[in-house]
Amino acid sequence: MLWIREYINQTPSFNYFETHISTIEKTVETNPALCIETCKSLVESICKTILANQNIEHDNYGQFQALVKQTINCLIDANECYKDDLCELARRIASVSQKLAEIRNISGFASHGQDINHVSMSTTMSLLAYKITDVLGGFIIHYYINHASKRDSRIHYEDCQEFNELFDEENPLELGGVILSASEALYKQDYQAYKEIYFSYLDNLEKERKYVIYRR
């Protein structure tokens, strides 16, 4: 799963999805039904994580297609000149996702159970699910990282490495001769204060970026 992994490497908190990816890659030929189920679970987890980060309410037990569509739609800026095209693309991707969910329900290795004489899923179907998942999940994460219409409401400490290093450098913290991380301490003890300082840091970076562009 090259596309999904590309963006997981950029967002440390997304390393959680490595377990899903590892299972998919190991079972694509040995257990096609489990592979298909895990593909669906991976996309669901990506969508729910992004929606939670963006502080957008969603139905944890809603339809798979609706979850995917909601996630993509929430990321598209209202002023995006290709908004209609992207929404149509989102609709089509969501329909593919729905078909993937239907395949999963038919195969149902773990959650639905099957008679011992049932016809097993072929590796052709699991390979298709594998490739579709990388395209769908990769597109969602790509758009989330590069084009999200608003800033995340929920932030993860491990995703803010540059800020953390700068904050620690400017605010040295030592206790009993042991050097501690001031940024980590603030994140754990006063999350809201950490968020405010971090968002101020991002605002300053954006101002500097615009100033450089203006000077050109």
N, C-alpha and C positions, 0 to 999 in steps of 0.2 A: 504494500500500500504506500506507494511513493509520495503521492500528493498529500495524503493525510499526515504522513510522517514528517514531511517537509515543514508543515506548520506546527505540528506538535513540538518540534525541535525549537521553534521560536517562542513557544508559550509553555514554560515549565509546568504550570498547573495542569496542562492537558496530558502530561505524562501518564496520568491515570488511565488513559485510553490504550496504553501499550498492552495491557492485559487482554483487552478485546482483540487487538490486532494480532497478537501472538497466537491466540486461540484460532482465529480465522485462518491464518497462514498454515497452522499445523493441521487443521481439519479439512481444508479445501478438497483434499483427495481421500483422506482416511475416513471422514465422517461428514459427508456433504450436508446432511440435514442440520447437524449442530453448527456447521459453518454458516448456513443461511440464517439460523436463529441468531447467532452472534452478530452477524452483519446488521440485522435489524436493531439489535440492542445497542450496537455502537452508534448508529445514526440517531437513535432516540436519546442516548446519553449526551451526544454532542449538542443536539437541539435543546434539551432541557438545561444543560449547563449554560449555554449562551443566553437563553431566556432568563435564567436566574441571575446571571451576571448583569443583564440589562434591566433587571427588576421588572420584568413583564410577566404578568400572571398567565398561567397555562394550566390545562387540565392534564394532570398526571396519568389519567386513565382514559384520555381521549383517543380518537383514531390516529393512527400513524400518519396518514396522509395530511390530516389537519395540522398535526404538530410540525411536520416539515414545512408546510406552506406558511404557517404562522411565523416560524423562525426566519425564513427567507424574506418574507414581507416586512418584518420588523426591522430588518437590516438595511432596507432600501430607503434612501433619503427621498423625501417628498419632492425635492427640487432636482432629482436625478433626471437628466435629459432622456435617458433610455429607460425610465421607470416602467413604462408600459411593456416594453420588450422584456425587461427583466422579470416583471410580474408574470408574463406569459411563460417565460422560461421556468419560473418557479412552479407554475401550475403543471407544466409538463414533467418536471422533475418529481413533483409530488405524486403524479399519476404513476410514474415508474416505481416510486417508493411504495405506493399502495399495492402494486403488483408484487413487489418483493415481499410485502407483508402477507399477501395471499399465498405465495409459495411457501412461506414459513409456516402458515397454518396447516397447509396440506402435509408438509414434511414432518413437522412437529416432533422431532426426536426427543426433546426433553420435557416440554411443557404440556403437550397434548397426549403423548403416548401412542403406540401403534401396536396392532396385532403382529405376532412374530412372523406371519406370512405376508405382510404388506410389501408392496413393491418399493424398494429403496430408491432414494433420490440419486440421480447420476452426478458425476463430477462436472458434467457440462453445466448443470444448473447451479452448482455451488461456485464454479468459476465465474459464471455470469453474475451471480450475487456479489462475489468478491470484487469484480471490476466495477459494477454499478455503485457499490458502496464507496469505493475509493474516489470515484468521480463525484458522487453526491456529497459525501462527507468533506472531501477536499474543497469543493466549490463553496460549501457553507462556511467552512473555517477560513478560507481565503477571503471571502467577502466580509466576514466578521472582523478579521484582523486589519484589512486594508481599506474597507469602505463602510464600516458600520455608521449608521446615521446619527448615533449619539454615543457618548462616553459611558463605559460600564459604571453601574452603581455599586456592584460588588467587585472588590479587587482582591487579588491573591498576592501575598507577600513575595513569593518566589518569582512572580512575573515582573517585579519592579526592581530588578537588580541594579541598574544604573543609578536610580534614585537612592536605593538603600546604601550603596557604596559612598555616594556623595554625602548623604545625611550622616553616616558613621564618621566620615572624615571631618565634617564640620562640627560634630557633637561627640567628641571622644567620651567613652564611658568606661570607668574602671571601678571594680568593687573587690576589695580585699586583695589587690594586686593582680586581679584577673581582668583582662580586657574583654568587655562585652559589646554586643551589637546594640547601639542605641535605637536603630531603626526597628530591629526585631522586638526589642523591649516595648517600644511605643506601639507597634502593631498589636502585640498581645495584650498590653495593659489598657490602651486607649485607642481602639480601632478607628473611631470617628475622627479623633485628632490626627491620626496618621493619614486618613483619607483626605482631610482638608489640606494638609501640608503637601501631600502628593499631588492633588489636583492643582494646587497653586504652582507647583513645580512644572506640571504639564502646561499650564497657561503661560508661564514665562518662556518655556521652550517654543511655544507657538508664536508668541510675540517676537522672539528673536528670529524665528524662521521668516516671518512676514517682513521684519525689518531688513533682513539680508536680501530678500526678493525685491523690496522697495528700492534699496540702494543700488541694485543692478540697473 
